[in-house]
Amino acid sequence: MPSFSEQRREMVNRYKRGGYIKTKRVEDAILAVPRESFMDPRYREYAYYDQPFAIPGDGRQTISAPYMYPVTYEPLKLEPGQRFLEIGAGSGYGAAIARELVGPEGLVVTVLVDGDEIRRIFRHEDRTNAYTVEGRRRNAKRIYEICRWLDCQNINVVCCILSIFEDLRELNRQHFSKYFEVYLFAPLDVLIERDSKNLYRQALNGETQNVVGVDIPFKEPRNPDLIIDTSRSTNDINEIVKTILQEAKAK
């Protein structure tokens, strides 16, 4: 069986032929980082397969398929000395590649700001009104303050949240140093079909309350910087990533 370094070189050559890797700097950065060191030991021998794998934790996070990294980093055009915030699930592989790209004079900060995680950290669900409009506003204000705190330290922030308060979105636009709002749209019937938590069906059957889109109204953002319709079966996650990065960088 080829060594890991040989497999890494073959992977890079494969991505160059496929057009994923376009520049020498991204090629060198990926060659410098041993993906096997970031894998769950159970899957280490598959480190250079073109697919994601679970990483230790609660079972929800993965190390992304390796082609996602050139897809992400080529459009960014990271340069030596730059400061960079990498948002990931926790494997550290993407941050290590970014570190190679910005060099010893640069800075890579990895952080994840997610609405559900903020609820967990602050034990939000211990409150009886956690998912009422009042409870949701409390959590949204908390997330705003965390993001504002990071922004004041010149750290770029990517926040994933079900945002239902137009006044807080306007507050973001007024107070963040560079605000870029992406509205990931899907009609209610598509959300019901996906419904991994079974929330919509329970709410429609009267078995639960305080579900946005059912008994809590959802008003679409008035002026998002980018709208992406996620309901299309032809959606390509790679193209969505490229679009968001390109549009955010151009603003």
N, C-alpha and C positions, 0 to 999 in steps of 0.2 A: 504494500500500500504506500502511495506517495507520502512524503513528510508533510507536516502542516505548512511549512514555508513553500513547498512545491505546489500544494493545493491553493495557497493564497495567490501565488504568481499566476496559476492557471485561471483562477477566478477573475483576477484583474485583466488578463488577456481576453477573457470571455466578455467582460463588460466593455472593454475597448472596442471589440468587434461589434458588439450590440449597440454602441453609441451612448452607453450610460456614462462612461468615463471619457471626457473630452480633453482634459488638460493634464500636463505632467505633474502639477502640484497635487491634484487629487489622487492621481495614480500613486505617487510616492507616499502620500499620507496613508492610504489604505494598505499599501505594502508594509508600512512601518508598524502597523498595529495588529497583533495576533488575535484574531477573533476568538480562537479557542480558549483564550484566557478569560473571556467574559461569558462563556457558556456554562450552563448547568452541567456538572460532570457527567450526568446521564446521557447528554447529547453531544459531548465534546467532539466525538469522532465525525459528527455531521456538520462541523462548524462552517464549512464552505459550500454547503448545499444552499440552493436558492429558495429558502423558506424561513419563516420565523420559528422560534422555539421558545417554550416556556422558560422563565427564569425563576429562581426561588422566591417565594412570597406567598400571596394569597391565591395564586393560580390565575389571576386576571392579566398579569403583565407578561410581555414577551420581549425577546431581543428581535428586532425587526429583520426581515430578509435582507441580506447584505447589499442587494442592488439599490435599496432605498437610500443608502448613504450618498452615493454619487448623484442620485436623482435630487437629493436635498442640497448637497453642498456645491455642485457645479453652478446652479443659478445664483447662489449666494456670493460666490467669488471672494471668499475670505482671504484677507491679506495678512502678512506678518505684522504683529503689533496691535491688531484689532482686539476689541473686547466683544465677546460673543456669549449669548445665553442659549444653551442647548436644552430643549425640552424633551425629556424621554421618560421611559417607564422605570429605569433604574439599573439597566445592565452596565452602563458606563461606556459602551463601545463607541457610540456616536460622539460622546464628549472627548474620548481619546483621539478620534480622527480629527475633530475640530482643533484639538490642542496641537496636533502636528501642523495643521494649516496656519494657525495664528503664530506659532513659534514661541520661543521662550520669553519674548517681550510682550506677547499678547496675554489675554485673560479669557478663560472659558468658565462660565458659571452654569451649572445645571440645576434647574428647579422645575417643579410641576405644581401649577395652581389649578386645582380642579374643584368644582363646587361640592361634589360628594365627599372628597377628601377633607375639605375645610369643615364640613359638617361633622365628620368623624373626629377630627382633631379637637374641636371645641365642644364635643359631646352635645351637639345641637339637637339630636333626636331624643335626648333625655327630657326635653321640654314637651309639654302636652300639645302645644300649638306649633310644632316645628314646621309643618307643611301648610299652615294657613297662610293667607296673604301677609299677615303681620310677621309670622315666623320666617317666611321667605325674604321679606324685606330686611329683617335683622341679619340674616345670613349674607344677603347681597351687599349690605353696607359694610359688613366685616370683610368681605372679599375686596371691596373697593379700597378699604383702608390698608389691607395687606399689599395690594398692588401699588397703591400710592407710595407706601413706605419703600418698596423696592425701586420704584421709578425715581424717587428722590435720591437714591444712591447710584443713579445712572445705570441701573440694571434693566435690560429689556425684559418685559413680562408678556407671556402668552397665557391667557386665562380662558378656560373652557367652562361655560356656565349657561344654564337655561335662564336667559335674561328677560324678565317680564316688566321691568320698571323703566319707562322711557326717561323719567327724570334722572335716574342714576346713570343711564347711558349718556345723557347730556352732561352730567357731572364729570364723567370720564373724559368726554371730549374737551371740556373746559380746563381740566386740571392736569391731565397727563401730558408729558412733554411731547409725545408723538403718538396719537391715538389712531388705531386702524381697526375698524369694526367689521367683522365677517359674519354674515347671517347665513347659517347653514339651514336651508329651507327644506321642509318635507310636509306634504299635506297630511291631515289627521288620519285619513284612511291608510296611508303608508305607515305612519307611526303605530297604528293599531295592529297592522300586519306584522311589524317587527317586534314590538312590545316584549322585549326580553325579560322585563320584570313583571309582566302581566298586570300592570297598573291600569291601563286604559280599559281593558275588558272588565276588571273589577269595578271601576268607577262607572262605566256604562250600565253595569248590572246593579248598581246601587250598593255594592259591597264595601266600597271605600270612598273617602271624600278627599277634597283638596288636591285634585289632579289638574294640572295646567292643560287647557284645551278642552276640558270636560266641564267641571263646575267652577274652575278659575279661568277667566277669560285670558286669552293670549293676544295681545296687540302687536302686530309686526313692527319692527324697528322703522322709524320714519326716514332715516337717512344713513343706512349702512354704507360703508365704503366698498363693500363687495358682497354680492349675493350669489350663493352656489346652491343649485337645486340638487339635493342628494337623493331624490326619488327615482332618478333615471337608472334603469337597469344597466345602461351602457357606461355608467360613471367609471372612470379610471382613477384610482386613488393617486397614482403617480402624477397625472395631469392636474388633479386638484391641488396637490402639494406645490407643484410648479406655479400654478396660477396664483395661489395665495402669496408665495414668496416673492414672485415678480411684482405683483400689484402693491404689496406692502413696501417693497424696496423702492418702487417708483414714486410713492407718495412723498 
